[in-house]
């Protein structure tokens, strides 16, 4: 959460250096890209997870809520080299 706040502060400082029309255009483009990414990527993942969880039996194992790909991502994320 702190990293997100710091990135927003840096973006505000950076955008204030631009003239107003360029600033507004850049902000609009970024909002459009974020909305498209949400709609085409995040929404699809959420829908797949909802369908998968909906197919589970009423009493399912705790580990059944996460797909096997999620466990691979977590495992590989912990093994990433630290700099």
PyMOL Python script that loads the backbone (N, CA, C, O; Angstrom):
from pymol import cmd

cmd.read_pdbstr("""\
ATOM      1  N   UNK A   1       0.822  -1.183   0.000  1.00  0.00           N
ATOM      2  CA  UNK A   1       0.000   0.000   0.000  1.00  0.00           C
ATOM      3  C   UNK A   1       0.874   1.257   0.000  1.00  0.00           C
ATOM      4  O   UNK A   1       0.560   2.246  -0.663  1.00  0.00           O
ATOM      5  N   UNK A   2       1.955   1.202   0.742  1.00  0.00           N
ATOM      6  CA  UNK A   2       2.867   2.332   0.790  1.00  0.00           C
ATOM      7  C   UNK A   2       3.498   2.574  -0.583  1.00  0.00           C
ATOM      8  O   UNK A   2       3.664   3.720  -1.003  1.00  0.00           O
ATOM      9  N   UNK A   3       3.844   1.495  -1.274  1.00  0.00           N
ATOM     10  CA  UNK A   3       4.455   1.636  -2.600  1.00  0.00           C
ATOM     11  C   UNK A   3       3.477   2.308  -3.567  1.00  0.00           C
ATOM     12  O   UNK A   3       3.884   3.150  -4.367  1.00  0.00           O
ATOM     13  N   UNK A   4       2.200   1.947  -3.500  1.00  0.00           N
ATOM     14  CA  UNK A   4       1.195   2.568  -4.367  1.00  0.00           C
ATOM     15  C   UNK A   4       1.050   4.055  -4.083  1.00  0.00           C
ATOM     16  O   UNK A   4       0.936   4.858  -5.008  1.00  0.00           O
ATOM     17  N   UNK A   5       1.054   4.423  -2.806  1.00  0.00           N
ATOM     18  CA  UNK A   5       0.944   5.835  -2.443  1.00  0.00           C
ATOM     19  C   UNK A   5       2.159   6.613  -2.936  1.00  0.00           C
ATOM     20  O   UNK A   5       2.026   7.726  -3.446  1.00  0.00           O
ATOM     21  N   UNK A   6       3.345   6.023  -2.782  1.00  0.00           N
ATOM     22  CA  UNK A   6       4.552   6.703  -3.264  1.00  0.00           C
ATOM     23  C   UNK A   6       4.548   6.863  -4.782  1.00  0.00           C
ATOM     24  O   UNK A   6       4.989   7.886  -5.304  1.00  0.00           O
ATOM     25  N   UNK A   7       4.052   5.857  -5.480  1.00  0.00           N
ATOM     26  CA  UNK A   7       3.970   5.964  -6.940  1.00  0.00           C
ATOM     27  C   UNK A   7       2.984   7.060  -7.357  1.00  0.00           C
ATOM     28  O   UNK A   7       3.237   7.789  -8.316  1.00  0.00           O
ATOM     29  N   UNK A   8       1.875   7.175  -6.648  1.00  0.00           N
ATOM     30  CA  UNK A   8       0.904   8.239  -6.955  1.00  0.00           C
ATOM     31  C   UNK A   8       1.506   9.619  -6.711  1.00  0.00           C
ATOM     32  O   UNK A   8       1.290  10.541  -7.497  1.00  0.00           O
ATOM     33  N   UNK A   9       2.257   9.760  -5.631  1.00  0.00           N
ATOM     34  CA  UNK A   9       2.899  11.044  -5.341  1.00  0.00           C
ATOM     35  C   UNK A   9       3.913  11.387  -6.429  1.00  0.00           C
ATOM     36  O   UNK A   9       3.966  12.526  -6.895  1.00  0.00           O
ATOM     37  N   UNK A  10       4.718  10.402  -6.835  1.00  0.00           N
ATOM     38  CA  UNK A  10       5.699  10.648  -7.898  1.00  0.00           C
ATOM     39  C   UNK A  10       5.019  10.999  -9.223  1.00  0.00           C
ATOM     40  O   UNK A  10       5.486  11.871  -9.957  1.00  0.00           O
ATOM     41  N   UNK A  11       3.913  10.315  -9.523  1.00  0.00           N
ATOM     42  CA  UNK A  11       3.192  10.610 -10.755  1.00  0.00           C
ATOM     43  C   UNK A  11       2.626  12.023 -10.732  1.00  0.00           C
ATOM     44  O   UNK A  11       2.641  12.708 -11.755  1.00  0.00           O
ATOM     45  N   UNK A  12       2.128  12.467  -9.587  1.00  0.00           N
ATOM     46  CA  UNK A  12       1.589  13.823  -9.464  1.00  0.00           C
ATOM     47  C   UNK A  12       2.685  14.850  -9.708  1.00  0.00           C
ATOM     48  O   UNK A  12       2.477  15.832 -10.420  1.00  0.00           O
ATOM     49  N   UNK A  13       3.840  14.623  -9.121  1.00  0.00           N
ATOM     50  CA  UNK A  13       4.963  15.554  -9.322  1.00  0.00           C
ATOM     51  C   UNK A  13       5.365  15.576 -10.795  1.00  0.00           C
ATOM     52  O   UNK A  13       5.613  16.639 -11.363  1.00  0.00           O
ATOM     53  N   UNK A  14       5.427  14.404 -11.400  1.00  0.00           N
ATOM     54  CA  UNK A  14       5.835  14.304 -12.803  1.00  0.00           C
ATOM     55  C   UNK A  14       4.811  14.966 -13.721  1.00  0.00           C
ATOM     56  O   UNK A  14       5.181  15.668 -14.661  1.00  0.00           O
ATOM     57  N   UNK A  15       3.525  14.743 -13.449  1.00  0.00           N
ATOM     58  CA  UNK A  15       2.486  15.328 -14.306  1.00  0.00           C
ATOM     59  C   UNK A  15       2.415  16.843 -14.164  1.00  0.00           C
ATOM     60  O   UNK A  15       2.044  17.531 -15.115  1.00  0.00           O
ATOM     61  N   UNK A  16       2.759  17.368 -13.008  1.00  0.00           N
ATOM     62  CA  UNK A  16       2.727  18.821 -12.827  1.00  0.00           C
ATOM     63  C   UNK A  16       3.768  19.537 -13.675  1.00  0.00           C
ATOM     64  O   UNK A  16       3.665  20.744 -13.891  1.00  0.00           O
ATOM     65  N   UNK A  17       4.762  18.814 -14.152  1.00  0.00           N
ATOM     66  CA  UNK A  17       5.777  19.421 -15.014  1.00  0.00           C
ATOM     67  C   UNK A  17       5.278  19.621 -16.440  1.00  0.00           C
ATOM     68  O   UNK A  17       5.859  20.403 -17.192  1.00  0.00           O
ATOM     69  N   UNK A  18       4.210  18.926 -16.822  1.00  0.00           N
ATOM     70  CA  UNK A  18       3.679  19.020 -18.179  1.00  0.00           C
ATOM     71  C   UNK A  18       2.685  20.163 -18.296  1.00  0.00           C
ATOM     72  O   UNK A  18       2.071  20.555 -17.304  1.00  0.00           O
ATOM     73  N   UNK A  19       2.519  20.709 -19.516  1.00  0.00           N
ATOM     74  CA  UNK A  19       1.454  21.690 -19.712  1.00  0.00           C
ATOM     75  C   UNK A  19       0.087  21.006 -19.535  1.00  0.00           C
ATOM     76  O   UNK A  19      -0.032  19.798 -19.740  1.00  0.00           O
ATOM     77  N   UNK A  20      -0.927  21.769 -19.160  1.00  0.00           N
ATOM     78  CA  UNK A  20      -2.234  21.216 -18.807  1.00  0.00           C
ATOM     79  C   UNK A  20      -2.846  20.338 -19.892  1.00  0.00           C
ATOM     80  O   UNK A  20      -3.328  19.257 -19.557  1.00  0.00           O
ATOM     81  N   UNK A  21      -2.863  20.729 -21.185  1.00  0.00           N
ATOM     82  CA  UNK A  21      -3.474  19.839 -22.187  1.00  0.00           C
ATOM     83  C   UNK A  21      -2.782  18.479 -22.284  1.00  0.00           C
ATOM     84  O   UNK A  21      -3.448  17.453 -22.422  1.00  0.00           O
ATOM     85  N   UNK A  22      -1.464  18.468 -22.212  1.00  0.00           N
ATOM     86  CA  UNK A  22      -0.724  17.203 -22.275  1.00  0.00           C
ATOM     87  C   UNK A  22      -0.982  16.376 -21.027  1.00  0.00           C
ATOM     88  O   UNK A  22      -1.073  15.150 -21.100  1.00  0.00           O
ATOM     89  N   UNK A  23      -1.100  17.034 -19.888  1.00  0.00           N
ATOM     90  CA  UNK A  23      -1.371  16.336 -18.630  1.00  0.00           C
ATOM     91  C   UNK A  23      -2.735  15.655 -18.673  1.00  0.00           C
ATOM     92  O   UNK A  23      -2.863  14.491 -18.293  1.00  0.00           O
ATOM     93  N   UNK A  24      -3.742  16.371 -19.132  1.00  0.00           N
ATOM     94  CA  UNK A  24      -5.091  15.814 -19.203  1.00  0.00           C
ATOM     95  C   UNK A  24      -5.144  14.663 -20.215  1.00  0.00           C
ATOM     96  O   UNK A  24      -5.782  13.642 -19.958  1.00  0.00           O
ATOM     97  N   UNK A  25      -4.483  14.823 -21.349  1.00  0.00           N
ATOM     98  CA  UNK A  25      -4.462  13.766 -22.361  1.00  0.00           C
ATOM     99  C   UNK A  25      -3.776  12.509 -21.825  1.00  0.00           C
ATOM    100  O   UNK A  25      -4.273  11.400 -22.019  1.00  0.00           O
ATOM    101  N   UNK A  26      -2.655  12.677 -21.163  1.00  0.00           N
ATOM    102  CA  UNK A  26      -1.934  11.532 -20.608  1.00  0.00           C
ATOM    103  C   UNK A  26      -2.756  10.827 -19.528  1.00  0.00           C
ATOM    104  O   UNK A  26      -2.794   9.598 -19.477  1.00  0.00           O
ATOM    105  N   UNK A  27      -3.410  11.601 -18.672  1.00  0.00           N
ATOM    106  CA  UNK A  27      -4.259  11.013 -17.635  1.00  0.00           C
ATOM    107  C   UNK A  27      -5.423  10.242 -18.252  1.00  0.00           C
ATOM    108  O   UNK A  27      -5.754   9.150 -17.791  1.00  0.00           O
ATOM    109  N   UNK A  28      -6.042  10.794 -19.282  1.00  0.00           N
ATOM    110  CA  UNK A  28      -7.158  10.113 -19.940  1.00  0.00           C
ATOM    111  C   UNK A  28      -6.706   8.815 -20.606  1.00  0.00           C
ATOM    112  O   UNK A  28      -7.405   7.803 -20.551  1.00  0.00           O
ATOM    113  N   UNK A  29      -5.536   8.853 -21.234  1.00  0.00           N
ATOM    114  CA  UNK A  29      -5.015   7.638 -21.862  1.00  0.00           C
ATOM    115  C   UNK A  29      -4.731   6.564 -20.816  1.00  0.00           C
ATOM    116  O   UNK A  29      -5.036   5.392 -21.036  1.00  0.00           O
ATOM    117  N   UNK A  30      -4.156   6.948 -19.693  1.00  0.00           N
ATOM    118  CA  UNK A  30      -3.845   5.976 -18.638  1.00  0.00           C
ATOM    119  C   UNK A  30      -5.109   5.389 -18.031  1.00  0.00           C
ATOM    120  O   UNK A  30      -5.156   4.194 -17.737  1.00  0.00           O
ATOM    121  N   UNK A  31      -6.121   6.205 -17.844  1.00  0.00           N
ATOM    122  CA  UNK A  31      -7.392   5.701 -17.324  1.00  0.00           C
ATOM    123  C   UNK A  31      -8.012   4.728 -18.323  1.00  0.00           C
ATOM    124  O   UNK A  31      -8.563   3.703 -17.922  1.00  0.00           O
ATOM    125  N   UNK A  32      -7.930   5.033 -19.608  1.00  0.00           N
ATOM    126  CA  UNK A  32      -8.458   4.133 -20.636  1.00  0.00           C
ATOM    127  C   UNK A  32      -7.714   2.805 -20.668  1.00  0.00           C
ATOM    128  O   UNK A  32      -8.333   1.747 -20.780  1.00  0.00           O
ATOM    129  N   UNK A  33      -6.399   2.857 -20.570  1.00  0.00           N
ATOM    130  CA  UNK A  33      -5.604   1.620 -20.560  1.00  0.00           C
ATOM    131  C   UNK A  33      -5.922   0.794 -19.324  1.00  0.00           C
ATOM    132  O   UNK A  33      -6.050  -0.427 -19.410  1.00  0.00           O
ATOM    133  N   UNK A  34      -6.053   1.458 -18.161  1.00  0.00           N
ATOM    134  CA  UNK A  34      -6.374   0.735 -16.922  1.00  0.00           C
ATOM    135  C   UNK A  34      -7.757   0.098 -17.011  1.00  0.00           C
ATOM    136  O   UNK A  34      -7.943  -1.039 -16.577  1.00  0.00           O
ATOM    137  N   UNK A  35      -8.727   0.819 -17.569  1.00  0.00           N
ATOM    138  CA  UNK A  35     -10.075   0.269 -17.701  1.00  0.00           C
ATOM    139  C   UNK A  35     -10.085  -0.925 -18.652  1.00  0.00           C
ATOM    140  O   UNK A  35     -10.750  -1.925 -18.382  1.00  0.00           O
ATOM    141  N   UNK A  36      -9.362  -0.828 -19.751  1.00  0.00           N
ATOM    142  CA  UNK A  36      -9.293  -1.946 -20.698  1.00  0.00           C
ATOM    143  C   UNK A  36      -8.609  -3.154 -20.064  1.00  0.00           C
ATOM    144  O   UNK A  36      -9.057  -4.285 -20.252  1.00  0.00           O
ATOM    145  N   UNK A  37      -7.539  -2.932 -19.323  1.00  0.00           N
ATOM    146  CA  UNK A  37      -6.843  -4.039 -18.663  1.00  0.00           C
ATOM    147  C   UNK A  37      -7.759  -4.703 -17.641  1.00  0.00           C
ATOM    148  O   UNK A  37      -7.787  -5.928 -17.532  1.00  0.00           O
ATOM    149  N   UNK A  38      -8.498  -3.904 -16.901  1.00  0.00           N
ATOM    150  CA  UNK A  38      -9.430  -4.458 -15.919  1.00  0.00           C
ATOM    151  C   UNK A  38     -10.494  -5.299 -16.622  1.00  0.00           C
ATOM    152  O   UNK A  38     -10.774  -6.429 -16.220  1.00  0.00           O
ATOM    153  N   UNK A  39     -11.069  -4.744 -17.654  1.00  0.00           N
ATOM    154  CA  UNK A  39     -12.177  -5.425 -18.327  1.00  0.00           C
ATOM    155  C   UNK A  39     -11.724  -6.688 -19.041  1.00  0.00           C
ATOM    156  O   UNK A  39     -12.381  -7.724 -18.936  1.00  0.00           O
ATOM    157  N   UNK A  40     -10.616  -6.619 -19.763  1.00  0.00           N
ATOM    158  CA  UNK A  40     -10.204  -7.754 -20.595  1.00  0.00           C
ATOM    159  C   UNK A  40      -9.346  -8.781 -19.869  1.00  0.00           C
ATOM    160  O   UNK A  40      -9.285  -9.930 -20.305  1.00  0.00           O
ATOM    161  N   UNK A  41      -8.681  -8.410 -18.777  1.00  0.00           N
ATOM    162  CA  UNK A  41      -7.810  -9.369 -18.101  1.00  0.00           C
ATOM    163  C   UNK A  41      -8.339  -9.739 -16.716  1.00  0.00           C
ATOM    164  O   UNK A  41      -8.600 -10.911 -16.449  1.00  0.00           O
ATOM    165  N   UNK A  42      -8.497  -8.763 -15.846  1.00  0.00           N
ATOM    166  CA  UNK A  42      -8.898  -9.044 -14.473  1.00  0.00           C
ATOM    167  C   UNK A  42     -10.291  -9.661 -14.420  1.00  0.00           C
ATOM    168  O   UNK A  42     -10.500 -10.639 -13.702  1.00  0.00           O
ATOM    169  N   UNK A  43     -11.232  -9.118 -15.154  1.00  0.00           N
ATOM    170  CA  UNK A  43     -12.607  -9.610 -15.144  1.00  0.00           C
ATOM    171  C   UNK A  43     -12.664 -11.058 -15.628  1.00  0.00           C
ATOM    172  O   UNK A  43     -13.444 -11.856 -15.109  1.00  0.00           O
ATOM    173  N   UNK A  44     -11.851 -11.392 -16.608  1.00  0.00           N
ATOM    174  CA  UNK A  44     -11.805 -12.757 -17.131  1.00  0.00           C
ATOM    175  C   UNK A  44     -11.292 -13.730 -16.071  1.00  0.00           C
ATOM    176  O   UNK A  44     -11.842 -14.820 -15.914  1.00  0.00           O
ATOM    177  N   UNK A  45     -10.250 -13.346 -15.346  1.00  0.00           N
ATOM    178  CA  UNK A  45      -9.699 -14.190 -14.299  1.00  0.00           C
ATOM    179  C   UNK A  45     -10.722 -14.382 -13.182  1.00  0.00           C
ATOM    180  O   UNK A  45     -10.897 -15.493 -12.683  1.00  0.00           O
ATOM    181  N   UNK A  46     -11.390 -13.312 -12.793  1.00  0.00           N
ATOM    182  CA  UNK A  46     -12.397 -13.401 -11.739  1.00  0.00           C
ATOM    183  C   UNK A  46     -13.530 -14.330 -12.161  1.00  0.00           C
ATOM    184  O   UNK A  46     -13.982 -15.158 -11.371  1.00  0.00           O
ATOM    185  N   UNK A  47     -13.984 -14.198 -13.389  1.00  0.00           N
ATOM    186  CA  UNK A  47     -15.080 -15.040 -13.885  1.00  0.00           C
ATOM    187  C   UNK A  47     -14.659 -16.519 -13.887  1.00  0.00           C
ATOM    188  O   UNK A  47     -15.445 -17.383 -13.497  1.00  0.00           O
ATOM    189  N   UNK A  48     -13.437 -16.811 -14.319  1.00  0.00           N
ATOM    190  CA  UNK A  48     -12.969 -18.202 -14.320  1.00  0.00           C
ATOM    191  C   UNK A  48     -12.911 -18.758 -12.901  1.00  0.00           C
ATOM    192  O   UNK A  48     -13.297 -19.903 -12.665  1.00  0.00           O
ATOM    193  N   UNK A  49     -12.428 -17.951 -11.952  1.00  0.00           N
ATOM    194  CA  UNK A  49     -12.354 -18.410 -10.568  1.00  0.00           C
ATOM    195  C   UNK A  49     -13.750 -18.612  -9.974  1.00  0.00           C
ATOM    196  O   UNK A  49     -13.973 -19.574  -9.239  1.00  0.00           O
ATOM    197  N   UNK A  50     -14.681 -17.726 -10.282  1.00  0.00           N
ATOM    198  CA  UNK A  50     -16.046 -17.887  -9.779  1.00  0.00           C
ATOM    199  C   UNK A  50     -16.676 -19.157 -10.331  1.00  0.00           C
ATOM    200  O   UNK A  50     -17.355 -19.879  -9.600  1.00  0.00           O
ATOM    201  N   UNK A  51     -16.460 -19.435 -11.600  1.00  0.00           N
ATOM    202  CA  UNK A  51     -17.000 -20.659 -12.197  1.00  0.00           C
ATOM    203  C   UNK A  51     -16.371 -21.894 -11.565  1.00  0.00           C
ATOM    204  O   UNK A  51     -17.070 -22.866 -11.281  1.00  0.00           O
ATOM    205  N   UNK A  52     -15.056 -21.868 -11.340  1.00  0.00           N
ATOM    206  CA  UNK A  52     -14.363 -23.004 -10.747  1.00  0.00           C
ATOM    207  C   UNK A  52     -14.840 -23.245  -9.315  1.00  0.00           C
ATOM    208  O   UNK A  52     -15.086 -24.388  -8.929  1.00  0.00           O
ATOM    209  N   UNK A  53     -14.970 -22.189  -8.533  1.00  0.00           N
ATOM    210  CA  UNK A  53     -15.429 -22.333  -7.149  1.00  0.00           C
ATOM    211  C   UNK A  53     -16.885 -22.776  -7.108  1.00  0.00           C
ATOM    212  O   UNK A  53     -17.278 -23.534  -6.221  1.00  0.00           O
ATOM    213  N   UNK A  54     -17.686 -22.312  -8.057  1.00  0.00           N
ATOM    214  CA  UNK A  54     -19.088 -22.721  -8.111  1.00  0.00           C
ATOM    215  C   UNK A  54     -19.265 -24.208  -8.397  1.00  0.00           C
ATOM    216  O   UNK A  54     -20.281 -24.794  -8.022  1.00  0.00           O
ATOM    217  N   UNK A  55     -18.292 -24.818  -9.052  1.00  0.00           N
ATOM    218  CA  UNK A  55     -18.367 -26.251  -9.360  1.00  0.00           C
ATOM    219  C   UNK A  55     -17.885 -27.131  -8.207  1.00  0.00           C
ATOM    220  O   UNK A  55     -18.035 -28.352  -8.262  1.00  0.00           O
ATOM    221  N   UNK A  56     -17.311 -26.531  -7.169  1.00  0.00           N
ATOM    222  CA  UNK A  56     -16.837 -27.312  -6.031  1.00  0.00           C
ATOM    223  C   UNK A  56     -18.012 -27.879  -5.239  1.00  0.00           C
ATOM    224  O   UNK A  56     -19.100 -27.305  -5.236  1.00  0.00           O
ATOM    225  N   UNK A  57     -17.788 -29.006  -4.570  1.00  0.00           N
ATOM    226  CA  UNK A  57     -18.847 -29.535  -3.709  1.00  0.00           C
ATOM    227  C   UNK A  57     -19.085 -28.586  -2.528  1.00  0.00           C
ATOM    228  O   UNK A  57     -18.286 -27.687  -2.266  1.00  0.00           O
ATOM    229  N   UNK A  58     -20.192 -28.804  -1.827  1.00  0.00           N
ATOM    230  CA  UNK A  58     -20.550 -27.904  -0.739  1.00  0.00           C
ATOM    231  C   UNK A  58     -19.476 -27.873   0.349  1.00  0.00           C
ATOM    232  O   UNK A  58     -19.175 -26.813   0.898  1.00  0.00           O
ATOM    233  N   UNK A  59     -18.916 -29.003   0.648  1.00  0.00           N
ATOM    234  CA  UNK A  59     -17.843 -29.084   1.647  1.00  0.00           C
ATOM    235  C   UNK A  59     -16.536 -29.395   0.897  1.00  0.00           C
ATOM    236  O   UNK A  59     -16.223 -30.553   0.619  1.00  0.00           O
ATOM    237  N   UNK A  60     -15.801 -28.357   0.585  1.00  0.00           N
ATOM    238  CA  UNK A  60     -14.560 -28.524  -0.177  1.00  0.00           C
ATOM    239  C   UNK A  60     -13.359 -28.259   0.719  1.00  0.00           C
ATOM    240  O   UNK A  60     -13.464 -27.597   1.751  1.00  0.00           O
ATOM    241  N   UNK A  61     -12.238 -28.783   0.308  1.00  0.00           N
ATOM    242  CA  UNK A  61     -10.976 -28.564   1.008  1.00  0.00           C
ATOM    243  C   UNK A  61     -10.586 -27.087   0.903  1.00  0.00           C
ATOM    244  O   UNK A  61     -10.883 -26.432  -0.097  1.00  0.00           O
ATOM    245  N   UNK A  62      -9.929 -26.572   1.925  1.00  0.00           N
ATOM    246  CA  UNK A  62      -9.493 -25.180   1.942  1.00  0.00           C
ATOM    247  C   UNK A  62      -8.603 -24.862   0.736  1.00  0.00           C
ATOM    248  O   UNK A  62      -8.680 -23.766   0.182  1.00  0.00           O
ATOM    249  N   UNK A  63      -7.764 -25.811   0.332  1.00  0.00           N
ATOM    250  CA  UNK A  63      -6.826 -25.573  -0.767  1.00  0.00           C
ATOM    251  C   UNK A  63      -7.503 -25.619  -2.137  1.00  0.00           C
ATOM    252  O   UNK A  63      -6.875 -25.278  -3.139  1.00  0.00           O
ATOM    253  N   UNK A  64      -8.748 -26.027  -2.201  1.00  0.00           N
ATOM    254  CA  UNK A  64      -9.456 -26.109  -3.475  1.00  0.00           C
ATOM    255  C   UNK A  64      -9.864 -24.738  -4.001  1.00  0.00           C
ATOM    256  O   UNK A  64     -10.232 -24.622  -5.170  1.00  0.00           O
ATOM    257  N   UNK A  65      -9.810 -23.709  -3.180  1.00  0.00           N
ATOM    258  CA  UNK A  65     -10.238 -22.388  -3.615  1.00  0.00           C
ATOM    259  C   UNK A  65      -9.222 -21.706  -4.520  1.00  0.00           C
ATOM    260  O   UNK A  65      -9.571 -20.791  -5.266  1.00  0.00           O
ATOM    261  N   UNK A  66      -7.989 -22.137  -4.461  1.00  0.00           N
ATOM    262  CA  UNK A  66      -6.954 -21.585  -5.327  1.00  0.00           C
ATOM    263  C   UNK A  66      -6.608 -22.610  -6.398  1.00  0.00           C
ATOM    264  O   UNK A  66      -6.422 -23.789  -6.100  1.00  0.00           O
ATOM    265  N   UNK A  67      -6.522 -22.157  -7.639  1.00  0.00           N
ATOM    266  CA  UNK A  67      -6.183 -23.082  -8.717  1.00  0.00           C
ATOM    267  C   UNK A  67      -4.720 -23.514  -8.587  1.00  0.00           C
ATOM    268  O   UNK A  67      -3.938 -22.868  -7.889  1.00  0.00           O
ATOM    269  N   UNK A  68      -4.361 -24.593  -9.250  1.00  0.00           N
ATOM    270  CA  UNK A  68      -2.988 -25.105  -9.152  1.00  0.00           C
ATOM    271  C   UNK A  68      -1.981 -24.105  -9.698  1.00  0.00           C
ATOM    272  O   UNK A  68      -0.829 -24.092  -9.265  1.00  0.00           O
ATOM    273  N   UNK A  69      -2.398 -23.266 -10.645  1.00  0.00           N
ATOM    274  CA  UNK A  69      -1.482 -22.253 -11.187  1.00  0.00           C
ATOM    275  C   UNK A  69      -1.101 -21.237 -10.111  1.00  0.00           C
ATOM    276  O   UNK A  69       0.026 -20.742 -10.088  1.00  0.00           O
ATOM    277  N   UNK A  70      -2.045 -20.929  -9.220  1.00  0.00           N
ATOM    278  CA  UNK A  70      -1.756 -19.989  -8.146  1.00  0.00           C
ATOM    279  C   UNK A  70      -0.666 -20.487  -7.225  1.00  0.00           C
ATOM    280  O   UNK A  70       0.170 -19.710  -6.764  1.00  0.00           O
ATOM    281  N   UNK A  71      -0.670 -21.789  -6.954  1.00  0.00           N
ATOM    282  CA  UNK A  71       0.373 -22.351  -6.107  1.00  0.00           C
ATOM    283  C   UNK A  71       1.732 -22.298  -6.800  1.00  0.00           C
ATOM    284  O   UNK A  71       2.753 -22.073  -6.150  1.00  0.00           O
ATOM    285  N   UNK A  72       1.748 -22.505  -8.117  1.00  0.00           N
ATOM    286  CA  UNK A  72       3.019 -22.417  -8.852  1.00  0.00           C
ATOM    287  C   UNK A  72       3.560 -20.995  -8.840  1.00  0.00           C
ATOM    288  O   UNK A  72       4.763 -20.781  -8.696  1.00  0.00           O
ATOM    289  N   UNK A  73       2.666 -20.025  -8.991  1.00  0.00           N
ATOM    290  CA  UNK A  73       3.100 -18.629  -8.983  1.00  0.00           C
ATOM    291  C   UNK A  73       3.667 -18.270  -7.620  1.00  0.00           C
ATOM    292  O   UNK A  73       4.709 -17.621  -7.535  1.00  0.00           O
ATOM    293  N   UNK A  74       2.988 -18.689  -6.543  1.00  0.00           N
ATOM    294  CA  UNK A  74       3.478 -18.407  -5.188  1.00  0.00           C
ATOM    295  C   UNK A  74       4.826 -19.069  -4.954  1.00  0.00           C
ATOM    296  O   UNK A  74       5.731 -18.460  -4.385  1.00  0.00           O
ATOM    297  N   UNK A  75       4.959 -20.300  -5.387  1.00  0.00           N
ATOM    298  CA  UNK A  75       6.214 -21.024  -5.180  1.00  0.00           C
ATOM    299  C   UNK A  75       7.359 -20.347  -5.930  1.00  0.00           C
ATOM    300  O   UNK A  75       8.438 -20.150  -5.372  1.00  0.00           O
ATOM    301  N   UNK A  76       7.129 -19.994  -7.178  1.00  0.00           N
ATOM    302  CA  UNK A  76       8.177 -19.351  -7.966  1.00  0.00           C
ATOM    303  C   UNK A  76       8.476 -17.948  -7.466  1.00  0.00           C
ATOM    304  O   UNK A  76       9.613 -17.486  -7.562  1.00  0.00           O
ATOM    305  N   UNK A  77       7.473 -17.267  -6.935  1.00  0.00           N
ATOM    306  CA  UNK A  77       7.694 -15.929  -6.409  1.00  0.00           C
ATOM    307  C   UNK A  77       8.605 -15.918  -5.201  1.00  0.00           C
ATOM    308  O   UNK A  77       9.386 -14.984  -5.018  1.00  0.00           O
ATOM    309  N   UNK A  78       8.515 -16.953  -4.371  1.00  0.00           N
ATOM    310  CA  UNK A  78       9.372 -17.027  -3.188  1.00  0.00           C
ATOM    311  C   UNK A  78      10.792 -17.404  -3.552  1.00  0.00           C
ATOM    312  O   UNK A  78      11.724 -17.115  -2.801  1.00  0.00           O
ATOM    313  N   UNK A  79      10.967 -18.041  -4.687  1.00  0.00           N
ATOM    314  CA  UNK A  79      12.311 -18.484  -5.086  1.00  0.00           C
ATOM    315  C   UNK A  79      13.034 -17.453  -5.926  1.00  0.00           C
ATOM    316  O   UNK A  79      14.162 -17.689  -6.358  1.00  0.00           O
ATOM    317  N   UNK A  80      12.399 -16.300  -6.168  1.00  0.00           N
ATOM    318  CA  UNK A  80      13.030 -15.266  -6.991  1.00  0.00           C
ATOM    319  C   UNK A  80      14.257 -14.726  -6.273  1.00  0.00           C
ATOM    320  O   UNK A  80      14.233 -14.538  -5.057  1.00  0.00           O
ATOM    321  N   UNK A  81      15.321 -14.478  -7.010  1.00  0.00           N
ATOM    322  CA  UNK A  81      16.531 -13.958  -6.364  1.00  0.00           C
ATOM    323  C   UNK A  81      16.307 -12.536  -5.844  1.00  0.00           C
ATOM    324  O   UNK A  81      15.647 -11.724  -6.492  1.00  0.00           O
ATOM    325  N   UNK A  82      16.856 -12.256  -4.687  1.00  0.00           N
ATOM    326  CA  UNK A  82      16.750 -10.917  -4.100  1.00  0.00           C
ATOM    327  C   UNK A  82      18.006 -10.142  -4.452  1.00  0.00           C
ATOM    328  O   UNK A  82      19.111 -10.684  -4.464  1.00  0.00           O
ATOM    329  N   UNK A  83      17.815  -8.885  -4.733  1.00  0.00           N
ATOM    330  CA  UNK A  83      18.960  -8.055  -5.111  1.00  0.00           C
ATOM    331  C   UNK A  83      19.350  -7.149  -3.989  1.00  0.00           C
ATOM    332  O   UNK A  83      20.297  -6.374  -4.122  1.00  0.00           O
TER     333      UNK A  83
END
""", "prot")
cmd.dss("prot")
cmd.show_as("cartoon", "prot")
cmd.util.cbc("prot")
cmd.orient("prot")
